Amino acid sequence: MVMQPAVRTAEPAAAPPPAEHEAWSIPGSLAVVLGLPALIVGIGLLVSGLTKSKSPGSGAEVLWATLLLVAGALILSGLVQVVAGEARVVQLFGRYQGTVRTAGLVFVNPFTKRRKISVRLRNHETAMAKVNDADGNPIEIAAVVVWRVQDTAKALYAVDDFPHFVAFQTETAVRHIASSYPYTSHREGELSLRDNAEEITQRLSAEIADRVAPAGVDIAESRLTRLSYAPEIAQAMLRQQQASAVVGARRQIVEGAVGMVELALARLEEKGVVALDEERKAAMVSNLLVVLCSEQATQQVVNTGTLYQ
């Protein structure tokens, strides 16, 4: 018997989340004008019909009262109050019907479910994370991101919990950025977390925006709130930075001293003040460099003899 290979059927692809569009609505004042009179008239007819329960027309009055009460209740149940900075996502039997962003009292389909969602700016600050930078040094980093919901349909239907999604993706982006660049640059033209804060924050904002785009979230701004070496290497790195600063300062002093010596020799030769042979020039250069590069004040010695004594 020849065994036939099992054929695996392809699973149907999940439908993409809906994009936000405006839901059907009318001004709520019109619904109030229709709903309240219907309730008032319905209550009056109901009382009248119950009072005249034995009269021939009492049954019709009760029927009309019931219809008016149901109609008035349905009309008023379709009223929804939308506050500025908020939106209402309208959903009918699990299907997205649209979003109401107009502030005020509006009327929508009374059989729909209205879910409130804030579209104001929000702040999220990540917890302090310990990450190895591009050089392998452990650093502590934290950031704050300013964001808002731009597409309410994606925020509710594309992800399970969009605030938690934004928080998780922000922390992931911060860790990725921290591990992609060194804390301090050791090569010319290399970006670093400490020296190129503006460029780093721009790239951080772009990466966070790309990660949270499926949730319909817009990133307004992001900033690093904490950036330092981890405590276990902080002292060693501080000594390294101090040593680098000392070396840089000494290099600048030496370059300035050499320039001053060159200027002094050139001016003496130009003015013809004194003719120096190579040995005297070397001695003069040595003395000037000692005076200019010394960390402590030097004591002058006045030569009362000849130039060669």
Phi, psi and omega in degrees: 000131179267123180279127177277133178296142180290134180265122181266119180281140180286135178285140180296139180291143179291142180293139179294150179296147181290152175268152183293136170216165185285135179275157177290134178199158175229162178303138182292336180298323178296320179293324178294319180298326180273322187285315182296313176300324179297321177293317181296314179294321179296320178294319179297316178294323180294317178296317180295319181292321179290327179293318180260051184296336183265353180281159184294327184267007183292325180295321178294320178297318178295321179296313178296323178297318179296316180297317179293321179295317179295317180295317179296319179295320179294318180296314182290331178289342177277357178284138178219136180262123180250119180272147176301133184090003178231164177221158178240121177269121184266127184228129180239114180052042178085355181259140179286125181254344180140180182233137176255118178248351182290122181287143179125196180261120181231162179244130176235179178304122184292346181270000182269162174257130182251117182255125182277137178216135181276136176246019177281167175291141179230153176250140172223123178251126181285154174290155179297125182246143176257116186227151172273129179284188183296336178270000180087008179274132179288130179230161175249131186217145176210156183214161174236138181234137177254123186216166177209159177280123179259321179241105184292329180293314178294323181298324183268329188250342182273330181231163184285310182220099190293325175298319177293323178298316179297317181297316182292316181292327177295316178296321178297318180294320179297316179296320181293317179296318182297324181276352182266346183227150176284159178295314175233146182277137178248353180234148183293134179084001181270133177286145178223158182293323184275320187271341183233057185297321184295313179294323181294317180294325177295317178290327177296315179299319180295320180290319178297316180299321179292324182286326184263003180301322178300338180268007179068032184252138178252132180265118179275320184194154172216145181217147172280127180258342179212133177207114181199163173290153176294152185303328185291340179238006185298316181295318180296318180290329176295317177296322178296317178295321177296319178296319178296321179294319179295316180297318179296320179293317179295324179297319179293322178296315181296317179298320177293321180295318179297319178296321179292322178295316178300318180295319181295315179296320181293319180291321178297319180289324181292317182280346182068031182294314181209146178261121183246133173279180185296325181293317179292323176299318180296320179293320179295317178299317180298315181295316180296318180295323178296317181294316186282329184263352182289141178282340179245156181294136180267154178264132182283144175239122182267125179274115181261358178260211177276176181294334184258012178242000000 
